[in-house]
Amino acid sequence: MVVYEQIPILSSKTRCSEQGGLILISLLSAHKRFMELLAKEDRSSRSTRVTMDKILTMPELKSNPFRKRICNVFSTSELKDGSLTFEDFLDLLSAFSDSATLEIKSHYAFRIFDFDDDGTLDRGDLENLVNCLTGETDDTRLTPEEMRQLISNILEESDIDKDGTVNLSEFQHVISRSPDFVSSFKIVL
């Protein structure tokens, strides 16, 4: 049995409407899943973090080519190790939920694709993005010329201000023209 005081976000009294009840059920489900990822000896501590290696065992992330970037983007660890607290885990689930807005989803997608965390998608980020999507084996990797041409095409379509990078606003503009983005950018427990 879960005691609400054990769940940091639920420790204050909450009024439950019908929607609140659904939210509470989702929170309890997320908490249960988070606790399953923790080692038994760590389950009693409120400040416990789940390691990236454990998070990556989740079937919902296991085959995602951006799984490590997802952990790093949502992790608040000062060690930059991709480990997640329960609050980090909730942020991740919230951003990938069906109810997250296009703005929220595109913001986090941009951060995930911004491999060097400099606030823009440059040629290096786009190359990493393409390699994640195509795989990095000799059979699937693009030739240097194919990669150069693809990145040039991406920038031609996306780089509105022609500065050689894609900023968040430009990225969101491109995503807004992609009707499948919101429904495909999700993780369901």
C-alpha positions as CSV (number, residue, x, y, z in Angstrom):
1,M,0.0,0.0,0.0
2,V,1.3,3.5,-0.9
3,V,1.2,6.1,1.8
4,Y,0.8,9.5,0.2
5,E,3.5,11.0,2.5
6,Q,5.9,8.7,0.7
7,I,5.3,10.4,-2.6
8,P,6.9,13.9,-2.4
9,I,4.5,15.5,-4.9
10,L,1.4,14.1,-3.0
11,S,2.5,14.9,0.5
12,S,0.4,18.1,0.6
13,K,-3.3,17.7,0.8
14,T,-4.9,17.6,-2.7
15,R,-8.6,18.0,-3.6
16,C,-9.7,15.3,-6.0
17,S,-12.2,16.1,-8.7
18,E,-13.0,13.5,-11.4
19,Q,-10.0,14.7,-13.4
20,G,-7.9,15.0,-10.2
21,G,-8.7,11.3,-9.5
22,L,-7.4,10.4,-12.9
23,I,-4.3,12.4,-12.3
24,L,-3.8,10.8,-8.9
25,I,-4.1,7.3,-10.5
26,S,-1.5,8.3,-13.1
27,L,0.8,9.7,-10.3
28,L,0.4,6.5,-8.3
29,S,1.2,4.4,-11.5
30,A,4.2,6.5,-12.2
31,H,5.4,6.3,-8.6
32,K,5.0,2.5,-8.6
33,R,7.0,2.2,-11.9
34,F,9.7,4.5,-10.5
35,M,10.0,2.5,-7.3
36,E,10.3,-0.7,-9.4
37,L,13.4,0.8,-11.0
38,L,15.0,1.5,-7.7
39,A,17.2,-1.0,-5.8
40,K,15.3,-2.2,-2.7
41,E,17.8,-0.6,-0.3
42,D,17.2,2.8,-1.9
43,R,13.4,2.8,-1.8
44,S,13.1,4.4,1.6
45,S,15.0,7.6,0.8
46,R,13.1,10.6,-0.6
47,S,16.1,12.0,-2.6
48,T,16.9,8.8,-4.4
49,R,17.8,8.9,-8.0
50,V,17.4,6.1,-10.5
51,T,20.5,5.6,-12.6
52,M,20.4,6.1,-16.4
53,D,21.2,2.4,-16.9
54,K,18.0,1.4,-14.9
55,I,15.9,4.0,-16.8
56,L,17.1,2.6,-20.1
57,T,15.8,-0.9,-19.2
58,M,12.2,0.4,-19.5
59,P,10.6,-1.1,-22.6
60,E,9.2,2.3,-23.5
61,L,12.8,3.7,-23.9
62,K,14.8,0.6,-24.8
63,S,14.4,0.9,-28.5
64,N,14.3,4.7,-28.7
65,P,17.4,5.9,-30.5
66,F,17.5,9.1,-28.3
67,R,17.1,7.2,-25.0
68,K,20.3,8.6,-23.5
69,R,19.6,12.1,-24.6
70,I,16.1,11.9,-23.1
71,C,17.6,10.9,-19.7
72,N,20.2,13.7,-19.9
73,V,17.7,16.3,-20.8
74,F,15.3,15.5,-18.0
75,S,18.0,14.8,-15.3
76,T,18.6,17.5,-12.7
77,S,21.7,15.7,-11.5
78,E,24.7,18.0,-10.9
79,L,26.9,15.1,-12.0
80,K,25.3,15.2,-15.5
81,D,24.9,11.4,-15.3
82,G,21.4,11.1,-16.6
83,S,20.0,9.8,-13.3
84,L,16.4,10.8,-12.5
85,T,14.6,11.7,-9.3
86,F,10.9,11.0,-9.1
87,E,10.2,14.6,-10.0
88,D,12.5,14.3,-13.1
89,F,10.7,11.1,-14.0
90,L,7.3,12.9,-13.7
91,D,8.6,15.7,-15.9
92,L,9.7,13.2,-18.5
93,L,6.3,11.4,-18.5
94,S,4.5,14.7,-18.6
95,A,6.3,16.0,-21.6
96,F,5.7,12.7,-23.5
97,S,2.1,12.4,-22.4
98,D,-0.9,12.7,-24.7
99,S,-2.0,15.8,-22.9
100,A,1.3,17.7,-23.4
101,T,0.9,20.6,-25.8
102,L,2.7,21.0,-29.1
103,E,4.7,23.8,-27.6
104,I,5.9,21.6,-24.7
105,K,6.6,18.6,-26.9
106,S,8.5,20.6,-29.5
107,H,10.5,22.4,-26.7
108,Y,11.7,19.0,-25.3
109,A,12.3,17.5,-28.7
110,F,14.5,20.5,-29.6
111,R,16.5,20.0,-26.3
112,I,16.9,16.3,-27.0
113,F,18.2,17.0,-30.6
114,D,20.5,19.8,-29.3
115,F,23.3,17.3,-28.6
116,D,25.8,20.0,-27.5
117,D,23.3,21.9,-25.4
118,D,24.1,25.3,-27.0
119,G,20.5,26.3,-27.8
120,T,20.7,25.7,-31.6
121,L,20.7,22.8,-33.9
122,D,23.9,23.1,-36.0
123,R,25.5,20.8,-38.5
124,G,27.0,18.6,-35.7
125,D,23.6,18.2,-34.0
126,L,21.9,17.4,-37.2
127,E,24.5,14.8,-38.1
128,N,24.1,13.2,-34.6
129,L,20.3,13.3,-35.2
130,V,20.5,11.6,-38.5
131,N,22.9,9.0,-37.2
132,C,20.6,8.2,-34.3
133,L,17.7,7.7,-36.8
134,T,19.6,5.7,-39.4
135,G,21.8,3.7,-37.0
136,E,25.6,3.9,-36.9
137,T,26.5,0.7,-38.6
138,D,28.4,0.6,-41.9
139,D,25.2,-0.8,-43.5
140,T,23.0,2.1,-42.4
141,R,25.3,5.0,-42.1
142,L,25.1,7.7,-44.8
143,T,28.1,8.5,-46.9
144,P,29.7,11.9,-46.1
145,E,28.2,13.3,-49.3
146,E,24.7,11.9,-48.5
147,M,25.0,13.4,-45.0
148,R,26.2,16.8,-46.3
149,Q,23.3,16.9,-48.8
150,L,20.7,15.9,-46.3
151,I,21.9,18.5,-43.7
152,S,21.9,21.1,-46.4
153,N,18.3,20.2,-47.3
154,I,17.3,20.3,-43.7
155,L,18.8,23.8,-43.2
156,E,17.4,25.0,-46.5
157,E,13.9,24.1,-45.3
158,S,14.3,25.0,-41.6
159,D,16.8,27.8,-41.2
160,I,14.5,30.8,-41.8
161,D,17.1,33.5,-40.8
162,K,19.8,31.7,-42.8
163,D,22.4,31.8,-40.0
164,G,23.4,28.2,-40.6
165,T,21.6,26.8,-37.5
166,V,18.0,26.0,-36.5
167,N,16.8,27.8,-33.4
168,L,13.9,26.8,-31.2
169,S,11.4,29.1,-33.0
170,E,12.4,27.8,-36.4
171,F,12.2,24.2,-35.1
172,Q,8.7,24.8,-33.7
173,H,7.7,26.3,-37.1
174,V,8.8,23.1,-38.8
175,I,7.1,20.9,-36.3
176,S,3.9,22.8,-36.5
177,R,3.7,21.7,-40.1
178,S,4.1,18.0,-39.1
179,P,0.6,16.7,-38.1
180,D,2.0,13.4,-36.8
181,F,4.5,14.9,-34.4
182,V,2.2,15.3,-31.3
183,S,0.8,11.8,-31.5
184,S,4.2,10.2,-32.1
185,F,6.2,12.1,-29.4
186,K,4.9,10.1,-26.5
187,I,5.6,7.4,-23.9
188,V,2.8,5.5,-22.4
189,L,3.4,3.5,-19.2
